[in-house]
Each structure stands twice: as C-alpha cells, then as structure tokens.
C-alpha cells in the first residue's frame, strides 16, 4: 500500500511539473511573438517615416538650389508636410534637375516639383513633357496660384488690353510652356494661327528674342519672368503687361504607380490645407520672395551668355516690378513665428503694379469671374495692398456677395474673416467693422 501511495504522489508531481513547464514555454512563446510584433511595427514605422525624396526642377524663384530652403515651392511643400500629421516625415532629401520630369526619374522619387497646371483633357495643347505627366503622374492640389503674364520692351507700343489686341503678334514661349493659355477658353489663337508662336529652348532665349525684336512679347509666370529680368539687370527695359494672359497654379506630382502615392498626395493636400488656413503660408511666400529678390539683385550683373541690354535707352516702367519686389517683401513678415507686421509702405513701382492687379481683379469680379478675381486680389494683397485684401475678403463674405451676378458664389465666413484680419494688419481701418459684422452673425 505504501508503494502504491508513493507511486500516486510521484505521478501527481510529474503532472504538475509538466503543466508548469508547459505554461512557462507558452509564456515565452507569447513574449517572443510580442517582441517580434513590436520589432515589425517599429520597422514599419521606420520605413513609413523614411525621408521624403523630392525631385526638383530648377525654376527660380519657385525652386532653386541657391535659394533658402530650395525656393518658394519647396519651402511650401516642406511646411505642408510638417503639418500632414503622423505617417509622413517632414524631413526631405532633394535631387535637382534642369530638365523635364521624366517617368523613370519621377519613379525614383516621392514628389516631383514645381509643375504647372496641365489641361490633360486637351492633349493637343500640351508639350510632350506635360502629356507624359498627365499619363504617368497624379497632381497635388495647387501649392501656389500664379499669373501667366506677357513681358514686352518698355518702348514697345503693344498693350494687351483685350484679346483682340494680341492678334497678329509674335509670342515667344519656352520649350516647357504649353499652348493652353493661347488656345483655351475658345481663344484658339495658335490653332487658327491668329498669333505666331515662336518656340525657344529656355526663357532666357525668349528674353533675347524680344530684345532682338524677333518677337513682340514673351509669356512667363510673373514671378519667374520678373526674377529673371532682375537677375539679368534688364528690369528697366521691360514691362510686364498688367492684364494677365491666363491664371494657373503650381503643383507637386507623384508617380501613378508609386506604392504609397495616394497616401503621399493625401498627406500633402491635407498639410497644404492646414498651412493655407494659417498666417504661416503668406509669411513663407513673403520671406521667400524677399530672399529671391535679394539674390537676384546681388547677381544682377549680366551673367555669361545673357543678352545685352538694349542700345536705346528706355524709361523704367512702374509695372516692371512684380510681386517678387524686394521692397515689398521686406516690408512684410519675415517668418511664420514673427509677430504680425505693421502696415507696409509700398514703394511707388510696387504700388503701381499692385493697383493694376486690383483694378483687373475688380473688372473680373464685375463680370462674375470669381476665380481670376480672387487670384489677382491675392497677388496684390501679398504685395501689401490693403484694398486688395479687402476685395478678396469680400469674395467670401455673404453680405458682399449679395449681388445678382454673384449669388451663385458660396460664401466662406472663415476665409472672409482671415482676409479681413489681413486687411486690418495692412492698414485697412474699415476691416474692423466688417469683422464685427461677421462676428454678429
């Protein structure tokens, strides 16, 4: 009987030990699995948080390796990514190119920029590079609204006051500029040969063509054209026509087959929206334009290969200054964290240009064309013109939109308030009453 009792106890002890060992092994397996999951998650976070790779086209002042933060477009993209929330690292590496964005190069990057808007529904108006992007890339929301302007010699009697006034003229376009502005909206100027289009490889070549009187005018984004003329020391000899040829935007693009393309575009768009809702957006624009203008002024001695100044003296045109004016930008905020500036004092040339933008904006608004009106108002407001900020705020204010030709425009109280506050900062005393009226509603 004693032997049987001993055997039972030994058996029970063995079962207990087996259960204990099994429990320990199971616990170790769980800990190992949890550690593996944590390591995998951490690796995923590292991969997801890897630096953003940007392929940038040199196009000062929008993008330039020599400018702070790589220029205006790059600074706005990086600031937007920093506001995109978790999942996207605001830190970026930049590779520069002087040519178009080829699909192979874009595939090796996360973003390509800056890219002009492309009318992908009308491929006949596009350059080959624009058509390739339409087929192979996804465009972000507009990073920056821009004006496509015409530049002529100051002593040229040509004035772009109506569409008919340009008929019969010769317009120089750089190789990357498509025909949408000339053929869109029923113009068909190039398609029906109502104007002569001169193609040159670069914008610099177009400047030379106009100086040689081979072309009447050249078309360029106002910021790019003005920056180049200032850098060449040719500002006194050229005038930017106050009536825009067209309005457009600058974008970033992501390759369609990018494995995280949709997430990257959504993150950039969300960050860009947040940036534009803050005062930081305008502060970045002003800071970058000031830096670009300063750089262009320092290097305004004629570089090798640049076209010489005209032999005949030409009076300096007030409109030759643009929204990239150093005096304008210097008078405004220098950084997103700086206190709101006092009302700027515009130099005469910048004020003249801003007033022309304001006048044209009012004309567009009177015709019910709200989008170009807003763009023109915004450009003049960025130059420091309080009336323009008031006009822009009015295009979002329900009380100001209560006109027969504007009743289909949806108001936006938040945007109206933002621009009225900007107008008040710029010195518009009537903005306070408008803000109080918005507050009462």
ZISUL-V278002 format. One record per residue. RES is the residue in three letters. D_FIRST is the distance of its C-alpha to the first C-alpha in Angstrom with 2 decimals. Layout:
[[RES,D_FIRST] [RES,D_FIRST]]
This chain:
[[UNK,0.00] [UNK,3.80] [UNK,5.38] [UNK,5.08] [UNK,6.32] [UNK,8.67] [UNK,9.88] [UNK,10.71] [UNK,12.51] [UNK,14.30] [UNK,15.41] [UNK,16.72] [UNK,18.52] [UNK,20.07] [UNK,21.37] [UNK,22.86] [UNK,24.52] [UNK,25.97] [UNK,27.42] [UNK,28.88] [UNK,30.45] [UNK,31.83] [UNK,33.35] [UNK,34.96] [UNK,36.37] [UNK,37.76] [UNK,39.36] [UNK,40.93] [UNK,42.26] [UNK,43.82] [UNK,45.41] [UNK,46.78] [UNK,48.20] [UNK,49.77] [UNK,51.30] [UNK,52.65] [UNK,54.14] [UNK,55.71] [UNK,57.16] [UNK,58.51] [UNK,60.02] [UNK,61.55] [UNK,63.01] [UNK,64.39] [UNK,65.98] [UNK,67.53] [UNK,68.91] [UNK,70.15] [UNK,71.64] [UNK,73.39] [UNK,77.06] [UNK,79.50] [UNK,81.77] [UNK,85.36] [UNK,88.19] [UNK,91.42] [UNK,94.96] [UNK,97.56] [UNK,99.80] [UNK,100.99] [UNK,100.68] [UNK,97.84] [UNK,95.99] [UNK,97.06] [UNK,95.16] [UNK,97.78] [UNK,97.30] [UNK,94.74] [UNK,91.44] [UNK,92.97] [UNK,95.47] [UNK,95.51] [UNK,93.39] [UNK,90.66] [UNK,90.55] [UNK,90.21] [UNK,87.43] [UNK,85.42] [UNK,85.93] [UNK,84.81] [UNK,81.64] [UNK,80.78] [UNK,80.83] [UNK,78.91] [UNK,75.55] [UNK,72.19] [UNK,71.81] [UNK,75.17] [UNK,76.03] [UNK,79.54] [UNK,79.82] [UNK,81.80] [UNK,83.18] [UNK,86.67] [UNK,88.35] [UNK,92.10] [UNK,94.33] [UNK,98.04] [UNK,97.87] [UNK,96.50] [UNK,92.79] [UNK,91.88] [UNK,88.78] [UNK,87.11] [UNK,87.64] [UNK,86.56] [UNK,83.36] [UNK,82.39] [UNK,82.84] [UNK,81.47] [UNK,84.87] [UNK,88.46] [UNK,91.33] [UNK,94.00] [UNK,94.88] [UNK,97.71] [UNK,97.25] [UNK,97.75] [UNK,99.13] [UNK,96.70] [UNK,98.15] [UNK,101.47] [UNK,100.68] [UNK,104.37] [UNK,104.95] [UNK,102.17] [UNK,102.30] [UNK,100.02] [UNK,97.61] [UNK,97.40] [UNK,96.82] [UNK,94.00] [UNK,92.33] [UNK,92.69] [UNK,90.80] [UNK,88.16] [UNK,87.55] [UNK,86.63] [UNK,88.93] [UNK,87.78] [UNK,89.50] [UNK,92.77] [UNK,92.23] [UNK,95.89] [UNK,98.77] [UNK,101.85] [UNK,105.52] [UNK,107.10] [UNK,110.56] [UNK,113.82] [UNK,115.43] [UNK,119.15] [UNK,121.74] [UNK,123.20] [UNK,126.72] [UNK,125.74] [UNK,127.24] [UNK,124.33] [UNK,122.51] [UNK,119.45] [UNK,120.32] [UNK,119.69] [UNK,118.09] [UNK,121.57] [UNK,122.60] [UNK,120.34] [UNK,121.64] [UNK,123.44] [UNK,121.80] [UNK,119.83] [UNK,116.30] [UNK,114.34] [UNK,110.58] [UNK,108.15] [UNK,106.09] [UNK,102.97] [UNK,104.80] [UNK,104.65] [UNK,107.34] [UNK,105.58] [UNK,107.84] [UNK,110.94] [UNK,109.95] [UNK,107.56] [UNK,108.50] [UNK,111.26] [UNK,113.19] [UNK,113.12] [UNK,115.38] [UNK,114.12] [UNK,113.45] [UNK,117.04] [UNK,118.48] [UNK,119.81] [UNK,118.89] [UNK,118.69] [UNK,115.28] [UNK,115.40] [UNK,112.14] [UNK,111.49] [UNK,108.39] [UNK,107.80] [UNK,108.97] [UNK,110.93] [UNK,112.87] [UNK,113.72] [UNK,115.06] [UNK,117.29] [UNK,118.45] [UNK,119.54] [UNK,121.30] [UNK,123.15] [UNK,124.14] [UNK,122.43] [UNK,120.40] [UNK,121.27] [UNK,117.83] [UNK,114.21] [UNK,111.13] [UNK,108.11] [UNK,105.51] [UNK,107.47] [UNK,105.09] [UNK,105.17] [UNK,108.93] [UNK,109.81] [UNK,107.44] [UNK,108.95] [UNK,112.52] [UNK,111.77] [UNK,110.14] [UNK,113.20] [UNK,115.59] [UNK,117.16] [UNK,116.48] [UNK,120.19] [UNK,121.24] [UNK,118.90] [UNK,118.30] [UNK,115.27] [UNK,116.49] [UNK,115.34] [UNK,114.60] [UNK,111.24] [UNK,111.24] [UNK,107.76] [UNK,104.59] [UNK,101.19] [UNK,97.94] [UNK,95.90] [UNK,92.32] [UNK,89.31] [UNK,87.88] [UNK,84.52] [UNK,84.10] [UNK,83.12] [UNK,80.32] [UNK,78.85] [UNK,75.08] [UNK,75.30] [UNK,78.92] [UNK,78.46] [UNK,76.33] [UNK,78.87] [UNK,81.84] [UNK,80.16] [UNK,79.19] [UNK,82.73] [UNK,84.33] [UNK,82.13] [UNK,82.82] [UNK,86.51] [UNK,86.64] [UNK,85.15] [UNK,87.52] [UNK,90.56] [UNK,89.53] [UNK,89.82] [UNK,92.79] [UNK,91.19] [UNK,92.50] [UNK,96.16] [UNK,95.59] [UNK,94.21] [UNK,97.18] [UNK,99.65] [UNK,98.04] [UNK,97.95] [UNK,101.52] [UNK,102.70] [UNK,101.00] [UNK,102.40] [UNK,105.89] [UNK,105.76] [UNK,104.65] [UNK,107.36] [UNK,110.00] [UNK,109.04] [UNK,109.23] [UNK,112.28] [UNK,114.42] [UNK,114.96] [UNK,112.23] [UNK,113.07] [UNK,113.82] [UNK,114.39] [UNK,117.54] [UNK,120.38] [UNK,121.73] [UNK,124.67] [UNK,128.11] [UNK,129.55] [UNK,128.54] [UNK,126.63] [UNK,126.12] [UNK,122.60] [UNK,121.25] [UNK,119.32] [UNK,116.95] [UNK,116.11] [UNK,113.39] [UNK,110.21] [UNK,106.96] [UNK,105.99] [UNK,108.65] [UNK,107.64] [UNK,109.52] [UNK,107.87] [UNK,104.36] [UNK,104.95] [UNK,106.03] [UNK,102.71] [UNK,99.04] [UNK,97.73] [UNK,93.97] [UNK,91.47] [UNK,90.53] [UNK,94.10] [UNK,95.62] [UNK,97.83] [UNK,101.22] [UNK,104.53] [UNK,106.96] [UNK,108.12] [UNK,111.76] [UNK,112.47] [UNK,114.98] [UNK,117.90] [UNK,116.81] [UNK,113.24] [UNK,114.48] [UNK,116.92] [UNK,114.18] [UNK,111.81] [UNK,114.59] [UNK,115.21] [UNK,111.55] [UNK,111.78] [UNK,114.96] [UNK,113.50] [UNK,110.31] [UNK,112.42] [UNK,114.27] [UNK,111.07] [UNK,109.80] [UNK,113.08] [UNK,112.54] [UNK,109.02] [UNK,107.35] [UNK,104.58] [UNK,102.54] [UNK,105.37] [UNK,106.64] [UNK,103.32] [UNK,103.17] [UNK,106.69] [UNK,106.08] [UNK,102.89] [UNK,104.64] [UNK,107.45] [UNK,104.97] [UNK,103.13] [UNK,106.49] [UNK,106.72] [UNK,109.03] [UNK,108.06] [UNK,109.99] [UNK,107.86] [UNK,104.61] [UNK,106.11] [UNK,107.08] [UNK,103.61] [UNK,101.98] [UNK,104.36] [UNK,103.09] [UNK,99.72] [UNK,101.15] [UNK,101.36] [UNK,104.50] [UNK,106.26] [UNK,105.18] [UNK,106.90] [UNK,109.70] [UNK,110.45] [UNK,109.81] [UNK,106.56] [UNK,104.85] [UNK,102.47] [UNK,101.07] [UNK,97.76] [UNK,97.80] [UNK,95.11] [UNK,95.21] [UNK,92.88] [UNK,95.10] [UNK,98.23] [UNK,96.90] [UNK,95.92] [UNK,99.41] [UNK,101.22] [UNK,99.32] [UNK,100.35] [UNK,103.94] [UNK,103.88] [UNK,102.62] [UNK,105.52] [UNK,107.98] [UNK,108.44] [UNK,109.06] [UNK,108.98] [UNK,105.34] [UNK,104.28] [UNK,105.75] [UNK,104.06] [UNK,100.69] [UNK,101.24] [UNK,102.08] [UNK,98.88] [UNK,96.96] [UNK,98.55] [UNK,97.23]]
